[in-house]
C-alpha cells in the first residue's frame, strides 16, 4: 500500500470513527456502518479525498461471507422447499421495479441503455461494463448504481427500526456473542483466488460464504464474531461505501442524489408489494422479505441481514438469484435496446 493510499485510508477510518460515535450516541440503528458511511460521503462531497483500498475492502467482505455462510444449518433444506415461490416473485418484482426506475431516468434525460442499466438492481460492476459496451454513459450508470446502494442501506434500517419498535441498542445487542472458530479466517487467502478461478459473481463474498456454509451445514464449524468484531467489520465496510464518491462536487452530487432517491423510492414501493406477497405466500416476516428484494448490492444487503439478524441466508439466496438472473438477461435486453434504438433512429 502506497503512502497516498495509507493517508486516504487513515483519513477515511478516522472520519468513519467520528461518524460511528455520533450515530451511536444519538442511538441510531447500525451506528458503526451508517455513521462511517454518511461521514465519508459528506466529506467526499466537500472535496476531501478519502478511500479504502480494494484489498482491505475485499478482506472484510470475505469475513462477512464466512459469518453469513456460518448461519446455514442442517434444518435449512426443509425451508428451501418453500423458496421457489419467493424466487418467482423476486424475478417479477425485479423486472417491474427496474422498468419503473428506468422510466424515471428516461424522463430525466438518460438514453435508454443508460436508464435501464442504471436501474438494474445488482451486479453493479457488470451492469456498468455492459452498459458502457452497449453505448451507455458509464459515469452516469456508475453514479446511479452507487447512490442507489447507499440510499437503500440508509433507508432500510430506520424503516425496520421504526416498524419493529426496536432501539439501536437492542439491534446491536443481537450480535453480542463470543468469538468461535476464528481459524476459518486463515482460509481467506486461498478462497479468494479459488472464487475468481470458478468465476463466481462477487468471489470475495461468495467463495467464503460457500466454504462456511459447507462446514456449518455439516455441523463441523461456524464462525461467530463478538460485538466488537462485528462493529469493526461494519466500520471498514461503511467507510468503503461512503468513500466511493470522491471527486464529485456538492452540486452534482445533489442533482444525482435527487434522481437516485426518486428512482430508489419508486423501486422500493414496487418491491414492497412483492415482499408482501412473499410474506403471505411463504410465511417469512415482512422485513425479511423486503430485505431479500431490496435493490441493493448483495454485499451490502448481507451486511444488513447479519447485523439486524434478519434471516441472512434467505436474504443472500435471493440476492444471489437476482444477480445471476441479471447477468444472464442483461446482455439479451441490451441487444434488444440497441436494435430498438437503431430502428427508431432510422
HELIX and SHEET records of a PDB file:
HELIX    1   1 UNK A    3  UNK A   26  1                                  24    
HELIX    2   2 UNK A   31  UNK A   45  1                                  15    
HELIX    3   3 UNK A   54  UNK A   69  1                                  16    
HELIX    4   4 UNK A   76  UNK A   80  1                                   5    
HELIX    5   5 UNK A   83  UNK A  107  1                                  25    
HELIX    6   6 UNK A  112  UNK A  119  1                                   8    
HELIX    7   7 UNK A  124  UNK A  133  1                                  10    
HELIX    8   8 UNK A  138  UNK A  164  1                                  27    
HELIX    9   9 UNK A  168  UNK A  173  1                                   6    
HELIX   10  10 UNK A  182  UNK A  187  5                                   6    
HELIX   11  11 UNK A  188  UNK A  197  1                                  10    
HELIX   12  12 UNK A  203  UNK A  217  1                                  15    
HELIX   13  13 UNK A  227  UNK A  242  1                                  16    
HELIX   14  14 UNK A  243  UNK A  245  5                                   3    
HELIX   15  15 UNK A  250  UNK A  282  1                                  33    
HELIX   16  16 UNK A  286  UNK A  293  1                                   8    
HELIX   17  17 UNK A  298  UNK A  307  1                                  10    
HELIX   18  18 UNK A  312  UNK A  345  1                                  34    
END                                                                             
